[in-house]
Every structure is written in structure tokens, then in C-alpha cells.
Amino acid sequence: MHQACNAAGVTGKKGGTYLCMEGPAFSTRAESNVYRSWGMDIIGMTNLQEAKLAREAEICYVTLAMVTDYDCWHQGHDAVTIDEIISNLVKNAENAQKVVREAVKKLPAERTCKCGTALQHAILTHADAIPKPEKDRLHLLIGKYV
């Protein structure tokens, strides 16, 4: 994704730690400072659920997180306004489209990562103990393992 950002002319940072908070909400200054003291690079209200579900479905997944505001911790910035956030969201949507276009160009014909076997050792229930209706219902996800 970092290479796609570069190719699209979009400023990007490779790596980092994401904190998923419950929202929609803005952090208080105290919350913001706690998250920063934990070493968080970015705070958002989505991503965690999507990443977990993609892993369970053995789908390759990468996060493209775009900043809408500096939150309330940044001394050089006034309080966040909805107008500023909407403006940044529109700009981010345009940039995300550029980055995704570049990323898709670089997708390999076949994947060599471990994503495609993420469930191989994750199902602890013995196959004989899983009722047939459940096996049938979950076949798309676990059929190759049970």
C-alpha cells in the first residue's frame, strides 16, 4: 500500500499502530493523551472488525487509514469542526481512489502469503463433533478443513 501511495502521489506512512475506539465520537483531551502515551499512531472507529472478519475468511487485508483531523491533543490546532472533517473526508476519498487504483495494478496473479490458510490450525473442534448442518452452513469458510 505504501508503494501505491507513492505511485499515486499521496503522502503515506508505512506501518504504525491503530487504535479502534467506539464511535461516532471525538476523543476528550485526556483520552487522546492516553492513546498517544500508549504509542498509538492513528485512532479510528472502524477497521478492527473488518480486519478480524477478513482474517477469519482467509482474505488478504491491508488498512488504508486516512487522517481527517489531529484530534484535540495537538496544540497547534483549534477544536475540530464538522466542516473541516467533511472537507478532509472528500479529499481523502479522492486520494483513496488513486491509491486503490495503483494498488490493484500491483496485485500478484497468485498469492504466496499465509492469509489463505489462516484457519488451518484455528478450528479446535474435532470435525466429527461439528453437526452436518453447521458444516454445510460454514462450508465456504471451513469446508477445506472439516
Rosetta blueprint (number, residue, H / E / L):
1 M L
2 H H
3 Q H
4 A H
5 C H
6 N H
7 A H
8 A H
9 G L
10 V L
11 T L
12 G L
13 K L
14 K L
15 G L
16 G L
17 T L
18 Y E
19 L E
20 C E
21 M L
22 E L
23 G L
24 P L
25 A L
26 F L
27 S L
28 T L
29 R H
30 A H
31 E H
32 S H
33 N H
34 V H
35 Y H
36 R H
37 S H
38 W L
39 G L
40 M L
41 D L
42 I E
43 I E
44 G E
45 M L
46 T L
47 N L
48 L H
49 Q H
50 E H
51 A H
52 K H
53 L H
54 A H
55 R H
56 E H
57 A L
58 E L
59 I L
60 C L
61 Y L
62 V L
63 T L
64 L L
65 A L
66 M L
67 V L
68 T L
69 D L
70 Y L
71 D L
72 C L
73 W L
74 H L
75 Q L
76 G L
77 H L
78 D L
79 A L
80 V L
81 T L
82 I H
83 D H
84 E H
85 I H
86 I H
87 S H
88 N H
89 L H
90 V H
91 K H
92 N H
93 A H
94 E H
95 N H
96 A H
97 Q H
98 K H
99 V H
100 V H
101 R H
102 E H
103 A H
104 V H
105 K H
106 K L
107 L L
108 P L
109 A L
110 E L
111 R L
112 T L
113 C L
114 K L
115 C H
116 G H
117 T H
118 A L
119 L L
120 Q L
121 H L
122 A L
123 I L
124 L L
125 T L
126 H L
127 A H
128 D H
129 A H
130 I L
131 P L
132 K H
133 P H
134 E H
135 K H
136 D H
137 R H
138 L L
139 H H
140 L H
141 L H
142 I H
143 G L
144 K L
145 Y L
146 V L
